Structure formats: C-alpha cells, structure tokens
Amino acid sequence: MTDAITFATPYDDSNIFAKILRGEIPSISVFENDDCLAFMDIMPQREGHTLVIPKRPAVTFLDIEPDSLANLIKHTQIVARAVQKAMNADGFSIVQLNGSKGGQTVPHIHFHILPGSILNAGAHGAIPSDPEHLAKVAEKIRNAF
Ligand code: 5GP
C-alpha cells in the first residue's frame, strides 16, 4: 500500500539539494543527523531563513512516505525552536511548496522556516545573501539548540 504513494513523482537526483546531500556543492548547515539536514537558504526571504530536508529522496508532500514526513516535521520543529530562539523572533512561518505550479523551485521536499511572517517577507529565491553574513547567522542558530 505504502509503495503506491512513494515516489509518485519521478525524482531527479541532479537537483541542487541532492547535490548538497552528496557534498557536491557546499551548504551552511545548522543541524544534521541520519535522517535530515538543515541549512541556510542562500536567498533568504528573511534573516534566519532556514531549510529542512530529508536525506531520503522525495519530490513533494504527496510523494514522501508518511513516516518520513512525520520525522521531517519533527525535525522541522526542533530546528524552528533554535531559529526562533537565535533570531529572537516574535513569530515565525513554516512554508512548504509543491510542484512548479505551487511555487516549488527545487524538486526535493523541504520545509522553509522564516522568522516573522511569510506574508510580508522578501521575494522568493531572488536575492543572494553574503555567505559570510549567512555563516554568522548559522552560528547563532547552531548555538541555540
Ligand atoms: P522552493 O521554491 O523549492 O520552495 O524553495 C527552494 C529554496 O531553495 C529557495 O528559497 C531558494 O532560495 C533556495 N535555494 C536555491 N538554490 C539554493 C542553493 O544552492 N543553496 C541553498 N542553500 N539554497 C538554495
């Protein structure tokens, strides 16, 4: 039964997050274990914008196996606590986009954690941040776990 909903969307392992997971391109990580990786979004819509991805391949919310999704959400909560604490955010947004028509630009499922509200955040995936600045923000988040 589970197989019927797993990997319904063909997974293209040349996507940028698959390359990050294989260590082919760098990322500024804040958390990693056997299941998940969390790292800074290089085009943050808000200071502290962090992404959480599963290590197992899946494209969208409908493709990931339910137990893996539950685990991903559990880790998103752990990372969101650290982001919220590090950025001293009064509120925050959890965002997850599916399919190109749904605004998803990287076809490996991920949750966005954004301090403050997505409703008045910067443009999506538009303005690269200075890597040195991102590294400083990441250090604050790592110290908040
Ligand atoms: P999506 O549109 O798929 O929901 O979000 C993809 C996110 O990945 C965007 O917010 C974008 O800024 C971010 N992103 C795109 N390419 C890279 C990259 O090479 N490294 C990192 N860390 N983030 C990326």
Backbone and ligand atoms as CSV (ligand in chain L), in Angstrom:
chain,resi,resn,atom,element,x,y,z
A,1,MET,N,N,0.840,-1.205,0.000
A,1,MET,CA,C,0.000,0.000,0.000
A,1,MET,C,C,0.870,1.248,0.000
A,2,THR,N,N,1.855,1.252,0.923
A,2,THR,CA,C,2.698,2.440,1.060
A,2,THR,C,C,3.435,2.729,-0.235
A,3,ASP,N,N,3.888,1.656,-0.926
A,3,ASP,CA,C,4.658,1.849,-2.152
A,3,ASP,C,C,3.886,2.652,-3.187
A,4,ALA,N,N,2.555,2.508,-3.167
A,4,ALA,CA,C,1.737,3.176,-4.172
A,4,ALA,C,C,1.837,4.694,-4.090
A,5,ILE,N,N,2.152,5.225,-2.887
A,5,ILE,CA,C,2.222,6.682,-2.778
A,5,ILE,C,C,3.662,7.174,-2.615
A,6,THR,N,N,4.614,6.256,-2.682
A,6,THR,CA,C,6.004,6.655,-2.523
A,6,THR,C,C,6.609,6.914,-3.894
A,7,PHE,N,N,7.269,8.043,-4.023
A,7,PHE,CA,C,7.971,8.402,-5.257
A,7,PHE,C,C,7.019,8.432,-6.459
A,8,ALA,N,N,5.807,8.913,-6.256
A,8,ALA,CA,C,4.858,9.031,-7.370
A,8,ALA,C,C,5.397,10.011,-8.409
A,9,THR,N,N,6.052,11.076,-7.946
A,9,THR,CA,C,6.699,11.998,-8.870
A,9,THR,C,C,8.132,11.522,-9.071
A,10,PRO,N,N,8.553,11.307,-10.310
A,10,PRO,CA,C,9.918,10.821,-10.535
A,10,PRO,C,C,10.937,11.781,-9.922
A,11,TYR,N,N,11.885,11.219,-9.219
A,11,TYR,CA,C,12.890,12.023,-8.525
A,11,TYR,C,C,14.108,12.207,-9.417
A,12,ASP,N,N,14.502,13.457,-9.621
A,12,ASP,CA,C,15.672,13.770,-10.440
A,12,ASP,C,C,16.835,14.102,-9.503
A,13,ASP,N,N,17.794,13.188,-9.411
A,13,ASP,CA,C,18.845,13.398,-8.407
A,13,ASP,C,C,19.920,14.395,-8.846
A,14,SER,N,N,19.630,15.149,-9.926
A,14,SER,CA,C,20.546,16.237,-10.282
A,14,SER,C,C,20.094,17.563,-9.656
A,15,ASN,N,N,19.004,17.519,-8.837
A,15,ASN,CA,C,18.553,18.776,-8.228
A,15,ASN,C,C,19.578,19.264,-7.196
A,16,ILE,N,N,19.488,20.564,-6.896
A,16,ILE,CA,C,20.535,21.215,-6.100
A,16,ILE,C,C,20.625,20.655,-4.674
A,17,PHE,N,N,19.494,20.257,-4.100
A,17,PHE,CA,C,19.550,19.730,-2.727
A,17,PHE,C,C,20.149,18.322,-2.702
A,18,ALA,N,N,19.912,17.539,-3.762
A,18,ALA,CA,C,20.568,16.225,-3.858
A,18,ALA,C,C,22.085,16.419,-3.934
A,19,LYS,N,N,22.509,17.464,-4.653
A,19,LYS,CA,C,23.955,17.751,-4.757
A,19,LYS,C,C,24.513,18.179,-3.399
A,20,ILE,N,N,23.715,18.967,-2.667
A,20,ILE,CA,C,24.146,19.362,-1.316
A,20,ILE,C,C,24.276,18.117,-0.442
A,21,LEU,N,N,23.294,17.220,-0.507
A,21,LEU,CA,C,23.339,15.996,0.319
A,21,LEU,C,C,24.545,15.128,-0.036
A,22,ARG,N,N,24.923,15.116,-1.305
A,22,ARG,CA,C,26.086,14.299,-1.714
A,22,ARG,C,C,27.399,15.039,-1.475
A,23,GLY,N,N,27.311,16.281,-0.994
A,23,GLY,CA,C,28.533,17.059,-0.728
A,23,GLY,C,C,29.174,17.600,-1.994
A,24,GLU,N,N,28.406,17.635,-3.085
A,24,GLU,CA,C,28.976,18.121,-4.352
A,24,GLU,C,C,28.993,19.644,-4.424
A,25,ILE,N,N,28.047,20.270,-3.700
A,25,ILE,CA,C,28.115,21.727,-3.568
A,25,ILE,C,C,27.964,22.061,-2.081
A,26,PRO,N,N,28.550,23.169,-1.655
A,26,PRO,CA,C,28.544,23.475,-0.223
A,26,PRO,C,C,27.199,23.996,0.269
A,27,SER,N,N,26.993,23.854,1.567
A,27,SER,CA,C,25.843,24.497,2.221
A,27,SER,C,C,26.315,24.914,3.605
A,28,ILE,N,N,25.575,25.845,4.188
A,28,ILE,CA,C,25.903,26.291,5.548
A,28,ILE,C,C,24.895,25.638,6.472
A,29,SER,N,N,25.312,24.537,7.082
A,29,SER,CA,C,24.337,23.735,7.831
A,29,SER,C,C,24.217,24.203,9.275
A,30,VAL,N,N,23.035,23.937,9.847
A,30,VAL,CA,C,22.816,24.237,11.265
A,30,VAL,C,C,22.475,22.973,12.044
A,31,PHE,N,N,22.100,21.905,11.330
A,31,PHE,CA,C,21.695,20.658,12.006
A,31,PHE,C,C,21.822,19.518,11.006
A,32,GLU,N,N,22.289,18.372,11.493
A,32,GLU,CA,C,22.326,17.185,10.625
A,32,GLU,C,C,22.274,15.933,11.482
A,33,ASN,N,N,21.505,14.948,11.033
A,33,ASN,CA,C,21.586,13.605,11.614
A,33,ASN,C,C,21.361,12.601,10.477
A,34,ASP,N,N,21.075,11.333,10.815
A,34,ASP,CA,C,20.957,10.305,9.775
A,34,ASP,C,C,19.798,10.570,8.820
A,35,ASP,N,N,18.778,11.292,9.296
A,35,ASP,CA,C,17.548,11.457,8.524
A,35,ASP,C,C,17.424,12.791,7.800
A,36,CYS,N,N,17.942,13.847,8.408
A,36,CYS,CA,C,17.648,15.202,7.924
A,36,CYS,C,C,18.882,16.093,7.907
A,37,LEU,N,N,18.784,17.125,7.079
A,37,LEU,CA,C,19.799,18.180,7.056
A,37,LEU,C,C,19.058,19.512,7.081
A,38,ALA,N,N,19.556,20.443,7.888
A,38,ALA,CA,C,19.006,21.806,7.905
A,38,ALA,C,C,20.130,22.770,7.583
A,39,PHE,N,N,19.846,23.727,6.705
A,39,PHE,CA,C,20.888,24.655,6.259
A,39,PHE,C,C,20.265,25.991,5.884
A,40,MET,N,N,21.132,26.984,5.766
A,40,MET,CA,C,20.666,28.332,5.454
A,40,MET,C,C,20.234,28.422,3.994
A,41,ASP,N,N,19.106,29.090,3.765
A,41,ASP,CA,C,18.684,29.405,2.392
A,41,ASP,C,C,19.632,30.480,1.861
A,42,ILE,N,N,20.222,30.254,0.690
A,42,ILE,CA,C,21.199,31.245,0.194
A,42,ILE,C,C,20.534,32.511,-0.343
A,43,MET,N,N,19.216,32.457,-0.564
A,43,MET,CA,C,18.496,33.673,-0.975
A,43,MET,C,C,17.383,33.929,0.036
A,44,PRO,N,N,17.784,34.284,1.265
A,44,PRO,CA,C,16.794,34.346,2.354
A,44,PRO,C,C,15.731,35.418,2.132
A,45,GLN,N,N,14.506,35.034,2.450
A,45,GLN,CA,C,13.397,35.991,2.380
A,45,GLN,C,C,13.287,36.777,3.680
A,46,ARG,N,N,13.986,36.252,4.703
A,46,ARG,CA,C,14.071,36.926,5.999
A,46,ARG,C,C,15.370,36.480,6.642
A,47,GLU,N,N,15.905,37.322,7.509
A,47,GLU,CA,C,17.107,36.944,8.255
A,47,GLU,C,C,16.812,35.649,9.042
A,48,GLY,N,N,17.662,34.638,8.877
A,48,GLY,CA,C,17.454,33.381,9.595
A,48,GLY,C,C,16.682,32.344,8.801
A,49,HIS,N,N,16.338,32.647,7.555
A,49,HIS,CA,C,15.580,31.716,6.693
A,49,HIS,C,C,16.366,30.405,6.560
A,50,THR,N,N,15.752,29.330,7.047
A,50,THR,CA,C,16.430,28.032,7.127
A,50,THR,C,C,15.581,26.975,6.424
A,51,LEU,N,N,16.234,26.015,5.801
A,51,LEU,CA,C,15.548,24.928,5.096
A,51,LEU,C,C,15.821,23.604,5.800
A,52,VAL,N,N,14.812,22.751,5.864
A,52,VAL,CA,C,14.986,21.418,6.451
A,52,VAL,C,C,14.598,20.391,5.396
A,53,ILE,N,N,15.518,19.475,5.102
A,53,ILE,CA,C,15.259,18.477,4.056
A,53,ILE,C,C,15.503,17.066,4.593
A,54,PRO,N,N,14.750,16.092,4.057
A,54,PRO,CA,C,15.036,14.701,4.413
A,54,PRO,C,C,16.214,14.206,3.568
A,55,LYS,N,N,16.927,13.238,4.078
A,55,LYS,CA,C,18.031,12.681,3.279
A,55,LYS,C,C,17.500,11.719,2.218
A,56,ARG,N,N,16.354,11.114,2.494
A,56,ARG,CA,C,15.768,10.198,1.501
A,56,ARG,C,C,15.089,11.009,0.401
A,57,PRO,N,N,15.200,10.542,-0.840
A,57,PRO,CA,C,14.636,11.312,-1.949
A,57,PRO,C,C,13.111,11.293,-2.000
A,58,ALA,N,N,12.525,12.453,-2.177
A,58,ALA,CA,C,11.079,12.604,-2.431
A,58,ALA,C,C,10.894,14.010,-2.977
A,59,VAL,N,N,9.959,14.167,-3.895
A,59,VAL,CA,C,9.798,15.474,-4.541
A,59,VAL,C,C,8.824,16.368,-3.758
A,60,THR,N,N,7.621,15.855,-3.512
A,60,THR,CA,C,6.590,16.714,-2.901
A,60,THR,C,C,6.006,16.069,-1.647
A,61,PHE,N,N,5.139,16.821,-1.020
A,61,PHE,CA,C,4.391,16.398,0.174
A,61,PHE,C,C,3.628,15.097,-0.076
A,62,LEU,N,N,3.183,14.883,-1.315
A,62,LEU,CA,C,2.399,13.689,-1.634
A,62,LEU,C,C,3.280,12.498,-1.971
A,63,ASP,N,N,4.559,12.717,-2.206
A,63,ASP,CA,C,5.454,11.631,-2.607
A,63,ASP,C,C,6.170,10.978,-1.432
A,64,ILE,N,N,6.356,11.739,-0.358
A,64,ILE,CA,C,7.161,11.230,0.758
A,64,ILE,C,C,6.354,10.208,1.560
A,65,GLU,N,N,7.024,9.183,2.009
A,65,GLU,CA,C,6.388,8.132,2.806
A,65,GLU,C,C,5.925,8.757,4.139
A,66,PRO,N,N,4.703,8.436,4.622
A,66,PRO,CA,C,4.150,9.155,5.780
A,66,PRO,C,C,5.051,9.166,7.017
A,67,ASP,N,N,5.712,8.049,7.313
A,67,ASP,CA,C,6.592,8.049,8.493
A,67,ASP,C,C,7.771,8.998,8.301
A,68,SER,N,N,8.278,9.075,7.069
A,68,SER,CA,C,9.387,10.003,6.791
A,68,SER,C,C,8.915,11.448,6.907
A,69,LEU,N,N,7.661,11.684,6.480
A,69,LEU,CA,C,7.105,13.037,6.594
A,69,LEU,C,C,6.962,13.433,8.065
A,70,ALA,N,N,6.459,12.488,8.863
A,70,ALA,CA,C,6.301,12.765,10.294
A,70,ALA,C,C,7.665,13.080,10.914
A,71,ASN,N,N,8.676,12.324,10.522
A,71,ASN,CA,C,10.026,12.539,11.028
A,71,ASN,C,C,10.582,13.891,10.571
A,72,LEU,N,N,10.284,14.247,9.334
A,72,LEU,CA,C,10.747,15.537,8.800
A,72,LEU,C,C,10.094,16.689,9.557
A,73,ILE,N,N,8.811,16.549,9.848
A,73,ILE,CA,C,8.110,17.605,10.593
A,73,ILE,C,C,8.653,17.693,12.020
A,74,LYS,N,N,8.947,16.529,12.603
A,74,LYS,CA,C,9.534,16.515,13.952
A,74,LYS,C,C,10.845,17.295,13.955
A,75,HIS,N,N,11.669,17.061,12.954
A,75,HIS,CA,C,12.953,17.769,12.891
A,75,HIS,C,C,12.771,19.247,12.540
A,76,THR,N,N,11.749,19.543,11.750
A,76,THR,CA,C,11.467,20.949,11.440
A,76,THR,C,C,11.111,21.697,12.718
A,77,GLN,N,N,10.373,21.035,13.605
A,77,GLN,CA,C,10.032,21.669,14.885
A,77,GLN,C,C,11.292,21.916,15.724
A,78,ILE,N,N,12.191,20.935,15.750
A,78,ILE,CA,C,13.444,21.080,16.523
A,78,ILE,C,C,14.252,22.271,15.986
A,79,VAL,N,N,14.365,22.340,14.662
A,79,VAL,CA,C,15.159,23.410,14.051
A,79,VAL,C,C,14.441,24.760,14.233
A,80,ALA,N,N,13.116,24.764,14.105
A,80,ALA,CA,C,12.355,26.014,14.257
A,80,ALA,C,C,12.541,26.605,15.654
A,81,ARG,N,N,12.625,25.742,16.659
A,81,ARG,CA,C,12.862,26.244,18.027
A,81,ARG,C,C,14.182,26.999,18.099
A,82,ALA,N,N,15.215,26.399,17.478
A,82,ALA,CA,C,16.545,27.036,17.507
A,82,ALA,C,C,16.537,28.332,16.696
A,83,VAL,N,N,15.867,28.325,15.544
A,83,VAL,CA,C,15.809,29.537,14.716
A,83,VAL,C,C,15.083,30.650,15.476
A,84,GLN,N,N,13.954,30.295,16.066
A,84,GLN,CA,C,13.145,31.280,16.793
A,84,GLN,C,C,13.956,31.878,17.951
A,85,LYS,N,N,14.682,31.005,18.666
A,85,LYS,CA,C,15.473,31.471,19.808
A,85,LYS,C,C,16.646,32.345,19.319
A,86,ALA,N,N,17.361,31.869,18.308
A,86,ALA,CA,C,18.547,32.585,17.821
A,86,ALA,C,C,18.191,33.951,17.259
A,87,MET,N,N,17.071,34.023,16.554
A,87,MET,CA,C,16.696,35.275,15.887
A,87,MET,C,C,15.801,36.136,16.785
A,88,ASN,N,N,15.490,35.607,17.971
A,88,ASN,CA,C,14.634,36.347,18.898
A,88,ASN,C,C,13.337,36.772,18.205
A,89,ALA,N,N,12.770,35.851,17.450
A,89,ALA,CA,C,11.600,36.166,16.626
A,89,ALA,C,C,10.322,36.100,17.452
A,90,ASP,N,N,9.481,37.107,17.295
A,90,ASP,CA,C,8.177,37.108,17.976
A,90,ASP,C,C,7.266,36.047,17.383
A,91,GLY,N,N,7.420,35.838,16.081
A,91,GLY,CA,C,6.620,34.823,15.396
A,91,GLY,C,C,7.448,34.246,14.269
A,92,PHE,N,N,6.945,33.228,13.648
A,92,PHE,CA,C,7.680,32.643,12.527
A,92,PHE,C,C,6.704,31.935,11.599
A,93,SER,N,N,7.198,31.603,10.404
A,93,SER,CA,C,6.362,30.927,9.410
A,93,SER,C,C,7.024,29.635,8.979
A,94,ILE,N,N,6.209,28.589,8.804
A,94,ILE,CA,C,6.660,27.335,8.221
A,94,ILE,C,C,5.984,27.251,6.857
A,95,VAL,N,N,6.798,27.106,5.809
A,95,VAL,CA,C,6.259,27.127,4.446
A,95,VAL,C,C,6.755,25.899,3.703
A,96,GLN,N,N,5.879,25.359,2.865
A,96,GLN,CA,C,6.258,24.161,2.101
A,96,GLN,C,C,5.513,24.201,0.777
A,97,LEU,N,N,6.232,24.278,-0.331
A,97,LEU,CA,C,5.640,24.450,-1.660
A,97,LEU,C,C,5.766,23.161,-2.462
A,98,ASN,N,N,4.763,22.909,-3.321
A,98,ASN,CA,C,4.721,21.642,-4.054
A,98,ASN,C,C,4.466,21.826,-5.536
A,99,GLY,N,N,5.405,21.343,-6.340
A,99,GLY,CA,C,5.256,21.402,-7.788
A,99,GLY,C,C,5.546,22.803,-8.311
A,100,SER,N,N,5.969,22.892,-9.566
A,100,SER,CA,C,6.334,24.205,-10.105
A,100,SER,C,C,5.140,25.160,-10.087
A,101,LYS,N,N,3.940,24.619,-10.302
A,101,LYS,CA,C,2.742,25.485,-10.258
A,101,LYS,C,C,2.432,25.916,-8.832
A,102,GLY,N,N,2.951,25.162,-7.874
A,102,GLY,CA,C,2.776,25.526,-6.463
A,102,GLY,C,C,3.905,26.407,-5.962
A,103,GLY,N,N,4.818,26.766,-6.862
A,103,GLY,CA,C,5.915,27.666,-6.486
A,103,GLY,C,C,7.199,26.962,-6.081
A,104,GLN,N,N,7.200,25.624,-6.124
A,104,GLN,CA,C,8.400,24.870,-5.730
A,104,GLN,C,C,9.460,25.000,-6.821
A,105,THR,N,N,10.653,25.422,-6.426
A,105,THR,CA,C,11.725,25.612,-7.402
A,105,THR,C,C,12.808,24.538,-7.297
A,106,VAL,N,N,12.892,23.857,-6.160
A,106,VAL,CA,C,13.862,22.761,-6.012
A,106,VAL,C,C,13.074,21.470,-5.737
A,107,PRO,N,N,13.147,20.490,-6.662
A,107,PRO,CA,C,12.278,19.304,-6.553
A,107,PRO,C,C,12.794,18.222,-5.610
A,108,HIS,N,N,13.075,18.655,-4.382
A,108,HIS,CA,C,13.377,17.731,-3.265
A,108,HIS,C,C,12.640,18.338,-2.084
A,109,ILE,N,N,11.691,17.600,-1.513
A,109,ILE,CA,C,10.809,18.186,-0.487
A,109,ILE,C,C,11.608,18.877,0.612
A,110,HIS,N,N,11.082,20.023,1.061
A,110,HIS,CA,C,11.728,20.768,2.143
A,110,HIS,C,C,10.711,21.669,2.824
A,111,PHE,N,N,10.992,21.954,4.086
A,111,PHE,CA,C,10.239,22.962,4.831
A,111,PHE,C,C,11.102,24.204,4.968
A,112,HIS,N,N,10.463,25.363,4.734
A,112,HIS,CA,C,11.109,26.643,4.992
A,112,HIS,C,C,10.745,27.070,6.417
A,113,ILE,N,N,11.713,27.572,7.152
A,113,ILE,CA,C,11.454,28.210,8.445
A,113,ILE,C,C,11.863,29.674,8.292
A,114,LEU,N,N,10.893,30.567,8.466
A,114,LEU,CA,C,11.174,32.001,8.311
A,114,LEU,C,C,10.765,32.750,9.567
A,115,PRO,N,N,11.722,33.400,10.231
A,115,PRO,CA,C,11.322,34.279,11.336
A,115,PRO,C,C,10.330,35.322,10.813
A,116,GLY,N,N,9.343,35.667,11.611
A,116,GLY,CA,C,8.341,36.644,11.177
A,116,GLY,C,C,7.335,36.014,10.230
A,117,SER,N,N,6.644,36.884,9.497
A,117,SER,CA,C,5.562,36.400,8.638
A,117,SER,C,C,5.995,36.278,7.185
A,118,ILE,N,N,5.624,35.157,6.558
A,118,ILE,CA,C,5.850,34.989,5.114
A,118,ILE,C,C,5.060,36.037,4.330
A,119,LEU,N,N,3.985,36.559,4.959
A,119,LEU,CA,C,3.089,37.457,4.223
A,119,LEU,C,C,3.729,38.794,3.868
A,120,ASN,N,N,4.764,39.177,4.624
A,120,ASN,CA,C,5.460,40.427,4.250
A,120,ASN,C,C,6.966,40.203,4.146
A,121,ALA,N,N,7.337,38.968,3.781
A,121,ALA,CA,C,8.762,38.639,3.621
A,121,ALA,C,C,9.256,39.112,2.254
A,122,GLY,N,N,10.581,39.009,2.056
A,122,GLY,CA,C,11.176,39.381,0.777
A,122,GLY,C,C,10.785,38.413,-0.324
A,123,ALA,N,N,11.232,38.708,-1.539
A,123,ALA,CA,C,10.881,37.875,-2.700
A,123,ALA,C,C,11.484,36.480,-2.556
A,124,HIS,N,N,10.792,35.513,-3.145
A,124,HIS,CA,C,11.169,34.100,-3.027
A,124,HIS,C,C,12.346,33.771,-3.947
A,125,GLY,N,N,13.426,33.260,-3.341
A,125,GLY,CA,C,14.564,32.800,-4.120
A,125,GLY,C,C,15.125,33.836,-5.070
A,126,ALA,N,N,15.257,35.073,-4.596
A,126,ALA,CA,C,15.596,36.157,-5.518
A,126,ALA,C,C,16.932,36.837,-5.241
A,127,ILE,N,N,17.228,37.094,-3.972
A,127,ILE,CA,C,18.402,37.929,-3.667
A,127,ILE,C,C,19.413,37.138,-2.825
A,128,PRO,N,N,20.569,36.782,-3.424
A,128,PRO,CA,C,21.567,36.024,-2.666
A,128,PRO,C,C,22.116,36.841,-1.499
A,129,SER,N,N,22.340,36.159,-0.389
A,129,SER,CA,C,22.918,36.828,0.775
A,129,SER,C,C,24.430,36.648,0.762
A,130,ASP,N,N,25.118,37.535,1.454
A,130,ASP,CA,C,26.565,37.429,1.602
A,130,ASP,C,C,26.891,36.161,2.411
A,131,PRO,N,N,27.702,35.243,1.873
A,131,PRO,CA,C,27.979,33.988,2.571
A,131,PRO,C,C,28.583,34.177,3.966
A,132,GLU,N,N,29.398,35.211,4.128
A,132,GLU,CA,C,29.993,35.448,5.459
A,132,GLU,C,C,28.915,35.831,6.470
A,133,HIS,N,N,27.965,36.628,6.012
A,133,HIS,CA,C,26.854,37.010,6.891
A,133,HIS,C,C,26.001,35.780,7.221
A,134,LEU,N,N,25.721,34.969,6.204
A,134,LEU,CA,C,24.922,33.752,6.430
A,134,LEU,C,C,25.611,32.833,7.440
A,135,ALA,N,N,26.933,32.745,7.343
A,135,ALA,CA,C,27.691,31.881,8.263
A,135,ALA,C,C,27.536,32.372,9.700
A,136,LYS,N,N,27.510,33.700,9.876
A,136,LYS,CA,C,27.333,34.252,11.239
A,136,LYS,C,C,25.937,33.948,11.779
A,137,VAL,N,N,24.940,34.076,10.902
A,137,VAL,CA,C,23.563,33.768,11.324
A,137,VAL,C,C,23.463,32.282,11.681
A,138,ALA,N,N,24.087,31.441,10.855
A,138,ALA,CA,C,24.053,29.987,11.097
A,138,ALA,C,C,24.700,29.645,12.437
A,139,GLU,N,N,25.766,30.339,12.765
A,139,GLU,CA,C,26.436,30.053,14.039
A,139,GLU,C,C,25.509,30.377,15.208
A,140,LYS,N,N,24.785,31.491,15.079
A,140,LYS,CA,C,23.822,31.849,16.138
A,140,LYS,C,C,22.767,30.751,16.291
A,141,ILE,N,N,22.303,30.231,15.145
A,141,ILE,CA,C,21.260,29.186,15.198
A,141,ILE,C,C,21.844,27.910,15.807
A,142,ARG,N,N,23.030,27.510,15.367
A,142,ARG,CA,C,23.656,26.289,15.928
A,142,ARG,C,C,23.813,26.396,17.435
A,143,ASN,N,N,24.115,27.597,17.920
A,143,ASN,CA,C,24.309,27.799,19.366
A,143,ASN,C,C,22.992,27.828,20.136
A,144,ALA,N,N,21.882,27.832,19.422
A,144,ALA,CA,C,20.566,27.939,20.077
A,144,ALA,C,C,19.885,26.580,20.268
A,145,PHE,N,N,20.531,25.497,19.818
A,145,PHE,CA,C,19.917,24.162,20.029
A,145,PHE,C,C,20.067,23.732,21.475
L,1,5GP,P1,P,11.229,26.190,-3.119
L,1,5GP,O1,O,10.964,27.222,-4.172
L,1,5GP,O2,O,11.584,24.889,-3.801
L,1,5GP,O3,O,10.135,26.043,-2.096
L,1,5GP,O4,O,12.484,26.684,-2.305
L,1,5GP,C1,C,13.789,26.477,-2.704
L,1,5GP,C2,C,14.651,27.381,-1.862
L,1,5GP,O5,O,15.986,26.987,-2.062
L,1,5GP,C3,C,14.553,28.864,-2.239
L,1,5GP,O6,O,14.141,29.612,-1.105
L,1,5GP,C4,C,15.959,29.213,-2.702
L,1,5GP,O7,O,16.357,30.492,-2.283
L,1,5GP,C5,C,16.804,28.129,-2.081
L,1,5GP,N1,N,17.971,27.748,-2.847
L,1,5GP,C6,C,18.084,27.649,-4.202
L,1,5GP,N2,N,19.303,27.215,-4.548
L,1,5GP,C7,C,19.993,27.056,-3.379
L,1,5GP,C8,C,21.328,26.619,-3.094
L,1,5GP,O8,O,22.139,26.315,-3.961
L,1,5GP,N3,N,21.677,26.560,-1.776
L,1,5GP,C9,C,20.814,26.911,-0.774
L,1,5GP,N4,N,21.267,26.821,0.477
L,1,5GP,N5,N,19.547,27.324,-1.018
L,1,5GP,C10,C,19.143,27.388,-2.302
